[in-house]
Amino acid sequence: MTASGDLQQALFQRLRSDASLSALLGGAGLLEQPADNAAFPYVTCGQTSAFDWDTGVQNDADQLVTLHVWSKAHGDAETHAIMDSIKARLADAVLVIGPRGLTRLVLEFAEARHDEDLLVHHGLLRFRAITQENA
């Protein structure tokens, strides 16, 4: 599996083990790929970028990953509750990702907004994943 695929798998595994988040999402609300008929609310994994912070070249040891929260609830309380639950579970977490080593997650960016075109509340959580490679 690729470094970004390994990271996504580890993130989703950690999130699926959180009973409070599962309750907020109604059980099956973590989707690797968005589906047209998905029941709201749900969370998808967006773009993952890998690069070397010092040189700007590609480096699988450091990645940015974006999680998207989607809700059709009236108001943004549901979106914020889901985002808060994800932040509590992932911010400053340390994950073991296959043979690559330990990966520490740092929250880089969070935003919630209403998408007028889609009539949904959309939350964005961007995490920086820093992997200490195994020797």
N, C-alpha and C positions, 0 to 999 in steps of 0.2 A: 504494500500500500504506500501511497505517497505521503510525504510529511504532512501536507494539508489534510489529506484523508485520515491519517492517524490522529491528528489533532481534533478534527471534527468528531471522530468516533469517541475519543476520550471525553470531549466536552459533553456530548449527548449522553454518554454513559453516566457521567457525574450528575447531570441534570435529571436524568430518569430516576436516579436513586433518591431524589428529594420528594418526599411525600407531599409537602405543602405546595410545591410547584405543580406537581401532578394534579392536585386538587384544584388549583387555580385554572389549569388548562383543561380540566375535564378528563384526564387520563392519557389520551393519545395525542396530545398537542405538540409534540416535538417531531418536526418533519424534516427529513433530509432534503427533499425536493417539494416545493409548493405544489399543491394540487388544486384544480379548479373547484372541486366539490368539498374541499376541506372544511370541517366544522370549526367555527371560531370559538374561542381564541386559539391561536397556535403560534409556534416559534419555528423559524427557519434559519438555516445557516446561509449567510451571504458570501460575498467575495472573501477569499483568503489571499493575502499577499505575503511573499517571503523575500527578505533582502537583508543585506548586511548594514547595520545602522551606521557603521563607521565609513564604509566605502560606497554604499549605495548599490552594490551588486547583489545578485540573487544569492541567498543563503538560507537553507531550510531551517537553520537553528533559531532564527528570529522570524516571527510571523505576526501579521495583523489579521484578526478574524472578526467578522461582523455578524452578530445575531440580530434577527428581525422579529419583533413581536407584532402580531396582527390581532386586532380586536374590533368587533362591531358593536360593542356595548355603548350605551348612551353615556357620554362623558369619557374622561380619560383615566378614571380611577382604576379600572381593570388593567389597562396597559401599564400604569405606574406600579401596581401591585405585582404584576408579573415581572417587570423589569427589576424591582427591588428584590424579589425572590432570586432571580438569576444573579444579580450583583452579590447578594449574600452568599450564594453557593460558589461563585467563580472568582470574585475579586480576591487577589492575593492567594489563590489556591495553587497547590503544587500537584501536578499530574505526572504519572509515569506513563510515557508514551512509547510502547514497544522497546526496541533495543536502542532508541535514540538517547534516552536519559531522562532526567527530571525537567519538567517544563513548568515555569512559574507564570501565572496569568496576572496581568495588571490592567485595570480598567483605564482606557485612554479617552473614551468619549461615550456619552449617553445623551439621547434626545428622544422626546416623544412629541408627535405632532398629528394633526388630523389631516388626512388626505381627502380633499374635497372631491376629486375625480372618482376615487374608489369608494368613498363613503366609509372609510375605516380609520381607526386610530393605529398609527404605525410608530413603534418604538425601535430605536437603534441602540445597540450596545457594541462598542468596538473594544476588543481586548488585544493587548500586545502579549504574545506568548514568547517567552525567552527560554530556550532549551540549553541546558548544560549537557553537552554531548558526553556519552560514556567513552572512557579511554580504551 
